[in-house]
């Protein structure tokens, strides 16, 4: 039972870290022209978009690598899943 509660809490923390990734890309109201990257949930990839330079939201990354690290969770999610599986002996 404790392992189940621990797993639920851990998944909630991971979800909190990646919440910005679920937002639609927002160019903001300014008129700049900056290429940025945003996570696309349908394709599970980071795609380029044009950012105006102000406001917008958290689904806005200067590089594709930054986007992938945060939204695809290549490092943190796999590590956490390994820990969960090891604890639950899955």
Steps between C-alpha positions, in 0.01 A plus 500: 500500500783739585663426165175588323471833684867573429446425131195727479687786667801452278289502186327818618840667540608389152171627355556833673842530341358453153173695523624785276549246224125446481433864410444610141791705361430869559689756288395782736380847399834650395608525138850348520602205286689241704511131420422295807394143567183370661389151594228351278298243699342337196834413341700472824769724347636850537415722205613849396269800530539877479508688832426873505743577783275563800251321724392166349515198732732230631482283187771716344860382472802658334626167370348169399730328748361708791146415392575129477673495837203661675207354308615159384665436836779297345704514818269556798198293397702192410695522823182533705332213313804281571480583871126427509542167320786401727303584816187323378706216353317528167 
